[in-house]
Amino acid sequence: MSPVSLFVVGLAIAVVVLLSRALSARAGIPEAILLVLLGAAAGFLPGMPETRLPAQLVLLGFLPPLVYHAAFFTAPREAKADAVPIITLAVGLTLVTTVAAGSAAWWTMPAMGWAAAIALGAAIAPTDPVAATSIMKRLATPIRIVTIVEGESLINDGVALTAFGLAVEALRGPFSFGHGATRLAEVVVGGIAYGLVVGLVSARIRRRIRDAGSQIIVSLLTPYLAFVPADRLGLSGVLATVTAGFYLGTRGAGMLQPASRLPGQVFWRVLVFMLESALFVLLGLQTRALFRERAGLPWSRTVIGTMVVAAVVVVLRLAWTLLVFPLSRYLPGRHFTFDHLPWRDRLVIGWSGMRGATTLAIVLSLPTTVRDLPPEIRSEQISVAAAIVFITLIGQSMTLPALLRRLGLAESDRVRIQTLDARREMLETALARLDELVEGGVADERTARAYRQIYEDRIDRIRAELDEEVEEVTDAVGLRRELVRTQRERLRRLYHKGRISAEVMRAVDRWLDLDDPDVRDVE
């Protein structure tokens, strides 16, 4: 693709993302659906170059940061407490789904071949928790359900990608059960060991870096240093990336210094959003090429195969969580922290199996130069995977809120109250420490009085909100917003009068951001 074509495609992605966000908020349609549909429409515009996304670009460009980000923000204490249900879903259900979905694809679309069908099953097997957990957090679903869904998604990415890699190896040449078992042990053990080494080395480097920009660069390099060498060595790049991300995420926010933490979080939030959005748009842009490549295949077969595979995936997950999942408590060993989940919780977990960006990234990374995977079959696999992403996002994410309310699992105030209680306790601790410093002669009373007034004001606002005095809280927030706005206007006037430089204006503007309620709401 020429530089001009790349620029046009990049511009199309940006426009589609902006339009999708605007339309999604108004129409209440999942943003991912609009990204694909508008991307497909853009692909047929006159002058739009035919888009072909290289498989290696998806594998090496998109997957490492997405997997690393998910692993980095895992809640280790909660995940450990629910390790049994998470492992049961992430390993057991993912492997069963890979085989079952692959078998259904091979049965309905036999021209695909067994190895290619298993590769498709592995691409469909991992869940994407973003849609489900965003709904759950908004409705304050019990945190245990959210933790299990997020923890499962982290691990099942590695399991599915390992199975996918073995299936691709089978496409490339002779493959036996013994060879598969040996390779599985190699890629899993080797990937985890290498990822741990990367995590340890990265941790040592980050402790010695104080500059925020350098910290962000190191954090961006880490997933690629974990993924790419492991993949080249024949190990599991995904498991290496997951291990490095999990290790760093449990070590003081990845050893980021306080000054680097806020810009680092903003950078990663924007990066992950852009990568996930770009994947959906690029899938839409490739629609024209996919149609052309699969011209000789009957659409009826693809539609029937898609419906059968989708039904297998959805029904199997519900059956697993409702019928098989409770049996995990009887696994060998003593599971001190595992107790039986109520059927309502299991039903919600079963209905939270949406597929998303990970499925698209895996299926788009299917090789294009394998003899046993002709272009028309690869196009059919991508079509099936994309359709299943559509089905689960529309059918499950749009009905999940009603299901949560129906089952009585939408507790809208619980998370808000816990957050306010935690903030109040932190402020009260700071006040107690301030008094100790004054008594010990470390801090003078005049300075302490200013800090005490700030902390007590914040505690009063939290207490008012906990007492549900909404008008007081709203007035306090509005007052703070007005005071910040007034200061910003004064800052602009000082700059226009030539009393301060642009550098000083930007520095003070950043300082005002710390007290701006609108900026805090974004974080």
C-alpha positions as CSV (number, residue, x, y, z in Angstrom):
1,M,0.0,0.0,0.0
2,S,1.4,3.4,-1.0
3,P,2.0,6.2,1.5
4,V,-1.0,8.1,0.1
5,S,-3.2,5.1,0.5
6,L,-2.1,4.6,4.1
7,F,-2.9,8.3,4.8
8,V,-6.4,7.9,3.3
9,V,-7.0,4.7,5.4
10,G,-5.8,6.5,8.5
11,L,-8.0,9.4,7.9
12,A,-11.0,7.1,7.3
13,I,-10.4,5.4,10.6
14,A,-10.3,8.7,12.5
15,V,-13.5,9.9,10.8
16,V,-15.4,6.6,11.4
17,V,-14.3,6.6,15.1
18,L,-15.6,10.1,15.7
19,L,-18.9,9.4,13.9
20,S,-19.4,6.1,15.7
21,R,-18.9,7.7,19.1
22,A,-21.4,10.4,18.3
23,L,-24.1,8.1,16.8
24,S,-23.6,5.4,19.5
25,A,-24.3,7.9,22.3
26,R,-27.5,9.1,20.6
27,A,-28.9,5.8,19.3
28,G,-27.8,3.5,22.1
29,I,-26.2,1.1,19.7
30,P,-22.9,-0.6,20.7
31,E,-20.1,1.4,19.3
32,A,-18.3,-1.6,17.9
33,I,-21.2,-2.4,15.6
34,L,-21.2,1.1,14.2
35,L,-17.4,1.0,13.8
36,V,-17.7,-2.0,11.5
37,L,-20.7,-0.8,9.6
38,L,-19.4,2.6,8.9
39,G,-16.0,1.2,8.1
40,A,-17.6,-1.1,5.6
41,A,-19.5,1.8,4.1
42,A,-16.2,3.8,3.9
43,G,-14.5,0.9,2.1
44,F,-17.0,1.2,-0.8
45,L,-16.5,4.9,-1.3
46,P,-15.0,6.0,-4.6
47,G,-11.3,6.5,-4.4
48,M,-10.9,4.4,-1.2
49,P,-8.0,2.0,-1.6
50,E,-8.7,-1.7,-1.1
51,T,-7.6,-2.4,2.4
52,R,-5.6,-5.5,3.3
53,L,-4.3,-5.8,6.8
54,P,-1.1,-8.0,7.0
55,A,-1.5,-10.8,9.4
56,Q,1.8,-10.1,11.1
57,L,0.8,-6.5,11.7
58,V,-2.2,-7.6,13.7
59,L,-0.3,-10.2,15.6
60,L,2.6,-8.0,16.5
61,G,1.1,-4.5,16.4
62,F,-2.2,-4.8,18.1
63,L,-2.2,-7.8,20.4
64,P,0.8,-7.1,22.7
65,P,-0.5,-3.7,24.1
66,L,-4.1,-5.0,24.4
67,V,-3.1,-8.1,26.3
68,Y,-0.5,-6.2,28.4
69,H,-3.1,-3.5,29.4
70,A,-5.6,-6.1,30.5
71,A,-3.0,-8.0,32.6
72,F,-1.6,-4.8,34.2
73,F,-4.9,-3.7,35.6
74,T,-6.0,-7.1,37.0
75,A,-7.0,-7.0,40.7
76,P,-4.7,-9.7,42.2
77,R,-6.3,-10.1,45.6
78,E,-9.8,-10.5,44.2
79,A,-8.6,-12.7,41.3
80,K,-6.8,-15.0,43.8
81,A,-9.9,-15.3,46.0
82,D,-11.9,-16.5,42.9
83,A,-9.0,-18.4,41.3
84,V,-11.1,-21.7,41.0
85,P,-14.1,-20.2,39.1
86,I,-11.7,-18.1,36.9
87,I,-9.5,-21.0,36.0
88,T,-12.5,-23.2,35.4
89,L,-13.9,-20.7,32.9
90,A,-10.6,-19.4,31.4
91,V,-9.0,-22.8,30.8
92,G,-11.8,-25.4,30.8
93,L,-14.5,-23.5,29.0
94,T,-12.0,-21.9,26.5
95,L,-10.6,-25.3,25.5
96,V,-14.1,-26.9,25.2
97,T,-15.4,-23.9,23.2
98,T,-12.4,-24.1,20.9
99,V,-13.1,-27.8,20.1
100,A,-16.9,-27.4,20.1
101,A,-17.0,-24.2,17.9
102,G,-14.3,-25.7,15.6
103,S,-16.3,-29.0,15.3
104,A,-19.5,-27.0,14.5
105,A,-17.6,-25.0,11.8
106,W,-16.1,-28.1,10.3
107,W,-19.5,-29.9,10.3
108,T,-21.4,-27.0,8.6
109,M,-18.5,-25.9,6.4
110,P,-16.4,-29.0,5.6
111,A,-14.3,-27.3,3.0
112,M,-12.7,-25.4,5.8
113,G,-10.7,-28.4,7.0
114,W,-10.2,-29.6,10.5
115,A,-7.1,-27.6,11.4
116,A,-8.6,-24.3,10.0
117,A,-11.8,-25.0,11.8
118,I,-10.0,-25.4,15.1
119,A,-8.1,-22.1,14.4
120,L,-11.5,-20.4,13.9
121,G,-12.8,-22.0,17.1
122,A,-9.7,-20.7,19.0
123,A,-10.3,-17.2,17.6
124,I,-14.0,-17.3,18.8
125,A,-13.3,-18.8,22.2
126,P,-11.9,-15.8,24.2
127,T,-14.4,-13.3,25.6
128,D,-14.0,-9.6,25.7
129,P,-15.1,-8.2,29.0
130,V,-15.2,-4.5,28.0
131,A,-18.9,-4.3,27.0
132,A,-20.1,-6.5,29.9
133,T,-18.1,-5.0,32.7
134,S,-18.8,-1.4,31.7
135,I,-22.5,-2.2,32.0
136,M,-21.9,-4.1,35.3
137,K,-19.9,-1.2,36.8
138,R,-22.5,1.3,35.8
139,L,-25.2,-0.7,37.5
140,A,-22.9,-1.6,40.4
141,T,-23.3,-5.3,39.9
142,P,-21.6,-7.3,42.8
143,I,-17.9,-6.9,42.4
144,R,-17.3,-10.7,42.5
145,I,-19.1,-11.1,39.2
146,V,-17.1,-8.3,37.6
147,T,-13.8,-9.8,38.9
148,I,-14.6,-13.3,37.6
149,V,-15.5,-12.0,34.1
150,E,-12.4,-9.8,33.9
151,G,-10.1,-12.5,35.3
152,E,-11.4,-15.1,32.9
153,S,-10.9,-12.8,29.9
154,L,-7.2,-12.2,30.9
155,I,-6.3,-15.9,31.1
156,N,-8.5,-17.1,28.2
157,D,-6.7,-14.8,25.8
158,G,-3.5,-16.8,26.5
159,V,-5.2,-20.2,26.3
160,A,-7.0,-19.4,23.1
161,L,-3.9,-17.9,21.4
162,T,-1.8,-20.9,22.4
163,A,-4.4,-23.2,20.8
164,F,-4.6,-20.9,17.8
165,G,-0.8,-21.1,17.3
166,L,-0.9,-24.9,17.5
167,A,-3.7,-25.0,14.9
168,V,-1.7,-22.7,12.6
169,E,1.3,-25.1,13.0
170,A,-1.0,-28.0,11.9
171,L,-2.0,-26.0,8.8
172,R,1.6,-25.6,7.8
173,G,2.7,-29.2,8.0
174,P,2.4,-32.7,9.7
175,F,1.1,-32.5,13.2
176,S,0.7,-35.4,15.7
177,F,-0.8,-35.5,19.2
178,G,2.6,-36.2,20.8
179,H,4.1,-33.3,19.0
180,G,1.2,-31.1,20.0
181,A,1.6,-32.0,23.7
182,T,5.3,-31.3,23.6
183,R,4.8,-28.0,21.9
184,L,2.1,-27.0,24.3
185,A,4.4,-27.6,27.3
186,E,7.2,-25.6,25.6
187,V,5.1,-22.6,24.6
188,V,3.4,-22.3,28.0
189,V,6.3,-22.9,30.4
190,G,8.8,-21.0,28.2
191,G,6.4,-18.1,27.7
192,I,5.6,-17.6,31.4
193,A,9.3,-17.9,32.3
194,Y,10.4,-15.4,29.7
195,G,7.6,-13.0,30.7
196,L,8.7,-13.1,34.3
197,V,12.2,-12.2,33.3
198,V,11.0,-9.2,31.2
199,G,8.9,-8.1,34.2
200,L,11.8,-8.3,36.6
201,V,14.1,-6.4,34.3
202,S,11.5,-3.8,33.5
203,A,10.8,-3.3,37.2
204,R,14.5,-2.6,37.9
205,I,14.7,-0.1,35.0
206,R,11.5,1.8,36.0
207,R,12.7,2.3,39.6
208,R,15.6,4.3,38.2
209,I,13.6,6.5,35.9
210,R,12.1,9.8,37.1
211,D,11.1,11.4,33.8
212,A,7.4,10.9,33.0
213,G,8.1,10.7,29.2
214,S,10.7,8.1,29.6
215,Q,8.5,6.1,32.0
216,I,5.7,6.0,29.3
217,I,8.2,5.0,26.6
218,V,9.4,2.1,28.8
219,S,5.8,1.0,29.5
220,L,5.0,1.0,25.8
221,L,8.2,-1.0,24.9
222,T,7.5,-3.6,27.7
223,P,4.7,-5.6,25.9
224,Y,6.6,-5.7,22.7
225,L,9.8,-6.8,24.4
226,A,7.8,-9.6,26.0
227,F,5.8,-10.6,23.0
228,V,8.1,-10.4,19.9
229,P,11.2,-12.2,21.2
230,A,9.0,-14.9,22.8
231,D,7.1,-15.4,19.6
232,R,10.3,-15.6,17.6
233,L,11.7,-18.2,19.9
234,G,8.6,-20.4,19.4
235,L,7.2,-19.6,22.9
236,S,3.9,-18.1,23.8
237,G,4.2,-14.4,23.2
238,V,0.8,-13.8,24.8
239,L,1.6,-15.7,28.0
240,A,4.9,-13.8,28.2
241,T,3.1,-10.5,27.8
242,V,0.4,-11.4,30.3
243,T,3.0,-12.5,32.9
244,A,5.1,-9.3,32.5
245,G,1.9,-7.1,32.7
246,F,0.6,-9.0,35.7
247,Y,3.9,-8.8,37.6
248,L,4.4,-5.1,37.0
249,G,0.7,-4.3,37.7
250,T,1.0,-5.8,41.2
251,R,4.2,-3.9,42.0
252,G,3.1,-0.4,42.9
253,A,1.3,0.5,39.7
254,G,4.2,-0.9,37.6
255,M,6.9,1.2,39.5
256,L,5.5,4.4,37.9
257,Q,6.4,7.5,39.9
258,P,3.5,9.6,41.1
259,A,4.3,12.3,38.6
260,S,4.2,9.8,35.8
261,R,1.1,7.9,36.8
262,L,-1.6,10.2,35.6
263,P,-0.1,10.9,32.1
264,G,0.7,7.2,31.9
265,Q,-2.9,6.2,32.6
266,V,-4.2,8.7,30.1
267,F,-1.8,7.5,27.5
268,W,-2.7,3.9,27.9
269,R,-6.4,4.6,28.0
270,V,-6.2,6.5,24.7
271,L,-3.9,3.9,23.1
272,V,-6.1,0.9,23.9
273,F,-9.2,2.8,22.8
274,M,-7.6,3.6,19.4
275,L,-6.3,0.1,18.9
276,E,-9.6,-1.5,19.6
277,S,-11.5,1.0,17.5
278,A,-9.0,0.7,14.6
279,L,-9.5,-3.1,14.6
280,F,-13.2,-2.8,14.1
281,V,-12.9,-0.1,11.5
282,L,-10.2,-2.1,9.6
283,L,-12.5,-5.1,9.6
284,G,-15.1,-3.0,7.9
285,L,-12.7,-1.5,5.4
286,Q,-11.6,-5.0,4.4
287,T,-15.2,-6.0,3.5
288,R,-14.8,-5.3,-0.2
289,A,-11.7,-7.5,-0.4
290,L,-13.4,-10.2,1.6
291,F,-16.4,-10.2,-0.7
292,R,-14.1,-10.5,-3.7
293,E,-12.0,-13.3,-2.3
294,R,-14.9,-15.5,-1.3
295,A,-16.8,-15.0,-4.6
296,G,-16.9,-18.7,-5.3
297,L,-18.4,-19.7,-1.9
298,P,-22.1,-19.9,-1.3
299,W,-23.4,-17.4,1.2
300,S,-26.1,-19.8,2.4
301,R,-23.4,-22.2,3.8
302,T,-21.7,-19.3,5.6
303,V,-24.9,-18.0,7.1
304,I,-26.0,-21.5,8.3
305,G,-22.5,-22.2,9.7
306,T,-22.4,-18.8,11.5
307,M,-25.8,-19.4,13.2
308,V,-24.8,-22.9,14.3
309,V,-21.4,-21.8,15.6
310,A,-23.0,-18.8,17.4
311,A,-25.6,-21.0,19.0
312,V,-23.0,-23.5,20.2
313,V,-20.9,-20.7,21.7
314,V,-23.7,-19.1,23.6
315,V,-25.5,-22.3,24.7
316,L,-22.3,-24.0,25.8
317,R,-21.3,-21.0,28.0
318,L,-24.7,-20.9,29.7
319,A,-24.6,-24.7,30.2
320,W,-21.1,-24.5,31.6
321,T,-21.8,-21.8,34.1
322,L,-25.2,-23.2,35.2
323,L,-24.5,-27.0,35.2
324,V,-20.8,-27.7,34.9
325,F,-19.3,-24.7,36.7
326,P,-20.7,-25.6,40.2
327,L,-18.8,-28.9,40.0
328,S,-15.5,-27.1,40.1
329,R,-15.8,-26.9,43.9
330,Y,-15.2,-30.6,44.0
331,L,-11.8,-30.4,42.2
332,P,-8.9,-32.0,44.1
333,G,-7.4,-29.7,46.8
334,R,-8.8,-27.5,49.5
335,H,-10.4,-24.3,48.1
336,F,-10.6,-22.2,51.2
337,T,-11.9,-19.1,49.4
338,F,-14.3,-20.7,46.9
339,D,-17.9,-21.1,47.8
340,H,-20.9,-21.9,45.7
341,L,-22.0,-19.0,43.5
342,P,-25.8,-18.4,43.4
343,W,-27.6,-19.3,40.2
344,R,-28.3,-15.7,39.5
345,D,-24.6,-14.8,39.5
346,R,-23.8,-17.8,37.3
347,L,-26.5,-16.8,34.8
348,V,-25.1,-13.3,34.5
349,I,-21.6,-14.7,34.0
350,G,-22.9,-17.1,31.4
351,W,-24.7,-14.2,29.5
352,S,-21.5,-12.1,29.6
353,G,-19.6,-14.0,27.0
354,M,-19.4,-11.2,24.4
355,R,-16.7,-11.4,21.8
356,G,-14.8,-8.3,20.7
357,A,-11.4,-6.9,19.7
358,T,-9.4,-10.0,20.7
359,T,-11.4,-12.3,18.5
360,L,-11.0,-9.9,15.5
361,A,-7.2,-9.6,16.2
362,I,-6.8,-13.3,16.3
363,V,-8.8,-14.1,13.2
364,L,-7.3,-11.2,11.2
365,S,-3.8,-12.7,12.0
366,L,-4.6,-15.9,10.1
367,P,-1.7,-16.5,7.7
368,T,-2.2,-15.7,4.0
369,T,0.6,-17.9,2.7
370,V,-0.4,-21.3,3.8
371,R,-1.3,-23.9,1.2
372,D,-4.1,-25.5,3.2
373,L,-5.7,-22.1,3.9
374,P,-6.8,-20.7,0.5
375,P,-7.9,-17.0,0.4
376,E,-11.6,-17.8,0.1
377,I,-11.6,-20.0,3.2
378,R,-9.7,-17.4,5.2
379,S,-12.2,-14.8,4.1
380,E,-15.0,-17.1,5.2
381,Q,-13.4,-17.6,8.6
382,I,-13.1,-13.8,9.1
383,S,-16.8,-13.4,8.0
384,V,-17.9,-16.0,10.5
385,A,-15.9,-14.5,13.4
386,A,-17.0,-11.0,12.7
387,A,-20.7,-12.1,12.5
388,I,-20.3,-13.8,15.9
389,V,-18.9,-10.6,17.4
390,F,-21.9,-8.8,16.0
391,I,-24.4,-11.4,17.4
392,T,-22.9,-11.4,20.9
393,L,-22.5,-7.7,21.1
394,I,-26.0,-6.9,20.0
395,G,-27.8,-9.9,21.5
396,Q,-26.1,-10.0,24.9
397,S,-24.8,-6.5,25.7
398,M,-28.1,-4.9,24.9
399,T,-30.1,-7.3,27.0
400,L,-27.6,-7.5,29.9
401,P,-28.9,-4.4,31.8
402,A,-32.5,-5.8,31.8
403,L,-31.2,-9.1,33.0
404,L,-29.3,-7.6,35.9
405,R,-32.3,-5.5,37.0
406,R,-34.6,-8.5,36.7
407,L,-32.3,-10.7,38.9
408,G,-31.9,-7.9,41.4
409,L,-28.1,-7.5,40.8
410,A,-28.1,-3.8,39.9
411,E,-27.1,-2.0,43.1
412,S,-26.6,1.5,41.8
413,D,-25.3,3.1,45.1
414,R,-23.0,0.4,46.5
415,V,-19.8,1.3,44.6
416,R,-20.3,5.0,45.0
417,I,-20.7,4.7,48.8
418,Q,-17.6,2.4,49.0
419,T,-15.6,4.9,47.0
420,L,-16.7,7.8,49.2
421,D,-16.0,5.9,52.4
422,A,-12.5,5.1,51.2
423,R,-11.8,8.7,50.3
424,R,-13.1,9.9,53.6
425,E,-10.9,7.4,55.5
426,M,-7.8,8.5,53.5
427,L,-8.5,12.2,54.3
428,E,-9.0,11.5,58.0
429,T,-5.7,9.6,58.1
430,A,-4.0,12.6,56.5
431,L,-5.5,14.9,59.1
432,A,-4.3,12.7,62.0
433,R,-0.8,12.6,60.5
434,L,-0.9,16.4,60.1
435,D,-1.6,16.8,63.8
436,E,1.2,14.5,64.7
437,L,3.6,16.5,62.5
438,V,2.6,19.8,64.2
439,E,2.9,18.3,67.7
440,G,6.4,17.0,66.8
441,G,7.5,20.3,65.6
442,V,8.0,19.1,62.0
443,A,5.3,21.4,60.5
444,D,4.3,24.9,61.7
445,E,0.7,25.6,62.7
446,R,0.2,28.2,60.0
447,T,1.0,25.8,57.2
448,A,-0.9,23.0,58.8
449,R,-4.0,25.2,59.2
450,A,-4.2,25.7,55.4
451,Y,-4.0,22.0,54.7
452,R,-6.4,21.2,57.5
453,Q,-9.0,23.5,56.0
454,I,-8.7,21.9,52.6
455,Y,-9.0,18.3,54.0
456,E,-11.9,19.2,56.3
457,D,-13.7,20.9,53.4
458,R,-13.3,17.7,51.3
459,I,-14.5,15.5,54.2
460,D,-17.6,17.7,54.7
461,R,-18.5,17.3,51.0
462,I,-18.1,13.6,51.2
463,R,-20.3,13.4,54.3
464,A,-22.9,15.5,52.7
465,E,-23.0,13.2,49.7
466,L,-23.2,10.1,51.9
467,D,-26.1,11.7,53.7
468,E,-27.7,12.1,50.2
469,E,-27.8,15.9,50.5
470,V,-27.5,16.1,46.8
471,E,-28.2,19.8,46.5
472,E,-25.3,20.7,48.8
473,V,-22.9,18.5,46.9
474,T,-24.1,19.9,43.5
475,D,-23.6,23.4,44.8
476,A,-20.1,22.6,46.1
477,V,-19.1,21.1,42.8
478,G,-20.6,24.0,40.9
479,L,-18.8,26.5,43.1
480,R,-15.5,24.8,42.6
481,R,-16.1,24.7,38.9
482,E,-16.9,28.4,38.8
483,L,-13.8,29.3,40.9
484,V,-11.6,27.4,38.5
485,R,-13.2,29.0,35.5
486,T,-12.6,32.5,37.0
487,Q,-9.0,31.6,37.6
488,R,-8.5,30.4,34.1
489,E,-10.0,33.6,32.7
490,R,-7.6,35.7,34.8
491,L,-4.7,33.5,33.6
492,R,-5.7,34.1,30.0
493,R,-5.8,37.9,30.6
494,L,-2.4,37.9,32.2
495,Y,-1.0,36.1,29.1
496,H,-2.7,38.5,26.6
497,K,-1.4,41.5,28.5
498,G,2.1,40.1,28.2
499,R,2.7,39.7,31.9
500,I,3.4,36.0,31.7
501,S,4.8,33.7,28.9
502,A,3.0,30.9,27.2
503,E,5.2,28.4,29.1
504,V,4.1,29.9,32.4
505,M,0.4,29.9,31.3
506,R,0.6,26.2,30.4
507,A,2.3,25.3,33.8
508,V,-0.4,27.2,35.8
509,D,-3.1,25.7,33.6
510,R,-1.9,22.2,34.5
511,W,-2.0,23.2,38.2
512,L,-5.6,24.3,37.8
513,D,-6.5,21.0,36.3
514,L,-5.8,19.3,39.6
515,D,-8.8,21.2,41.1
516,D,-11.1,21.1,38.1
517,P,-14.1,18.8,38.8
518,D,-14.6,18.3,35.1
519,V,-11.0,17.0,34.7
520,R,-11.4,14.7,37.7
521,D,-14.6,13.2,36.3
522,V,-12.7,12.2,33.2
523,E,-10.2,10.3,35.2
